[in-house]
Amino acid sequence: MVEKTSSLNTANSLRLYLEAKKLIPSGVSSLKRIAGFESHPIYMKRGEGSRIEDVDGNRFIDLLMGYGALINGHRNPRIMEALKKQLEYMTLCGAPTEIEIDVAKKMRSMVPSADMVLFCNSGTEATMHAIRIARAVTGKDRIVKFEGAYHGQHDYVLFSVEPMETGLEVSPFRIPYQPGIPEEIARTVVVSPWNNPQVLEKILKRYRNDIAAIIAEPIMGNSGVIMPEGDYLKQLKELAQKYEALLIFDEVLTGFRVAKGGAQEYFGVTADLVTYAKALGGGVPIAAVAGRRDIMEMVGPGRIGFGGTYNANPLSLAGASANLEVLAENEYSAYSRLHSLGGKLMKGLAEEAEAAGVNVSVQGVGPLFQIFFTDLPKVRNYREALTADDDAYAAFHQSMLEQGVYLHPDPFERITISTAHTQEDIDQILSVASRAFREVKAVVGA
Ligand SMILES: Cc1ncc(COP(=O)(O)O)c(C=O)c1O
């Protein structure tokens, strides 16, 4: 949070925010951009590699990285070049282009189970389409989603995203995320706790003939970062098959980030349908639904619809194509680097916290993780995430920001690094984290 007492000069950000609020409700077009800021968000101006600069000239190492989209950093030269080149041809046409085939081929070569691919523009659209496809091919209406998981802004998935009340673990409440979602839609969603196969099976039994799909973030990344325990993803797949539902992995966060083939490759479990966005484009707006050929081929005239003016627009495809090319270089060495640097950062943060006497669980994988301020050895589901200490996180965030490291102030967001981050960045982050954890200790006490 940026408080009046902050040592950071953010006068221009404050001025812009006050101006924005007169024109744009709450001042922003995506409410997460103000979540957790006490006074005003910080307005950014420029990005280069792992670094960003705000409108007051403050410089930061970026650990938010466009909410995980900027897998190759800000303004990656290869992506910039591809975009400039495409600008010489066209930005949008409304007819198919060859580059669509190029990106589909690249995705296929990286991702297990991506027999076929359809392009759209955001993670929200991708999960909306995947759910519709699942409903159409199974002829069923209901979906199972997990408590604390986020799949975008459409009504079908906006239940129990960040509920304050959760109910019993055997029968979690189904809480709409915001007003305006029809009660009829609520009927189509069943909420299950994460990492609890027994409750999931109970739900599947109860709605035996009416679950079209189980939709899961294979690594939960919107309640901090929560890993699947043991064989949990495999169990999801087996349960989906047993109860004749499709398994949808929402890899909007994990796709092209945790491995070249995303969480499917990382855990060795494939889903029937998979959604991508964020790191697919490396900073341009693009998303995709991919999956099994027999399912994907049900999309077509007179069958399941799919459309959009900006779907597969040449500009985004050009950016995505260059982005995937950069990731593929030197036999995808980007991924070992992301894991190695991110792993060092995770380990270093845990050590600094311990040295300061602050209890934390740093959890996730190198390219995607979060720090929970908790006495628990590990956070295993949303309910446990809710018990983490928000004041401690706020103090940590404030100190890191003042020392030049940009994190999201909302503890349910996460840390993502990029191929542009360096060992020097990691060293710098860890050296300032040591003070940040000591400041947390002073705030939260023994
Ligand atoms: C797992 C997941 N799914 C879907 C979405 C929605 O994507 P978008 O913001 O591109 O609509 C997000 C966004 O954060 C996400 O993290």
The ligand as an SDF file (V2000), in Angstrom:
LIG
                    3D

 16 16  0  0  0  0  0  0  0  0999 V2000
   -5.9470  -18.8510  -14.1860 C   0  0  0  0  0  0  0  0  0  0  0  0
   -6.5750  -17.6800  -14.8940 C   0  0  0  0  0  0  0  0  0  0  0  0
   -7.5800  -17.8980  -15.7530 N   0  0  0  0  0  0  0  0  0  0  0  0
   -8.1680  -16.8990  -16.4280 C   0  0  0  0  0  0  0  0  0  0  0  0
   -7.7660  -15.5980  -16.2360 C   0  0  0  0  0  0  0  0  0  0  0  0
   -8.4230  -14.4930  -17.0010 C   0  0  0  0  0  0  0  0  0  0  0  0
   -7.5480  -14.0300  -17.9950 O   0  0  0  0  0  0  0  0  0  0  0  0
   -7.7360  -12.5780  -18.6300 P   0  0  0  0  0  0  0  0  0  0  0  0
   -7.4000  -11.5940  -17.5540 O   0  0  0  0  0  0  0  0  0  0  0  0
   -6.7860  -12.5710  -19.7860 O   0  0  0  0  0  0  0  0  0  0  0  0
   -9.1610  -12.4820  -19.0690 O   0  0  0  0  0  0  0  0  0  0  0  0
   -6.7230  -15.3190  -15.3480 C   0  0  0  0  0  0  0  0  0  0  0  0
   -6.2720  -13.9310  -15.1170 C   0  0  0  0  0  0  0  0  0  0  0  0
   -5.5710  -13.6080  -14.2060 O   0  0  0  0  0  0  0  0  0  0  0  0
   -6.1040  -16.3840  -14.6540 C   0  0  0  0  0  0  0  0  0  0  0  0
   -5.1220  -16.1820  -13.7750 O   0  0  0  0  0  0  0  0  0  0  0  0
  1  2  1  0
  2  3  1  0
  2 15  2  0
  3  4  2  0
  4  5  1  0
  5  6  1  0
  5 12  2  0
  6  7  1  0
  7  8  1  0
  8  9  2  0
  8 10  1  0
  8 11  1  0
 12 13  1  0
 12 15  1  0
 13 14  2  0
 15 16  1  0
M  END
$$$$
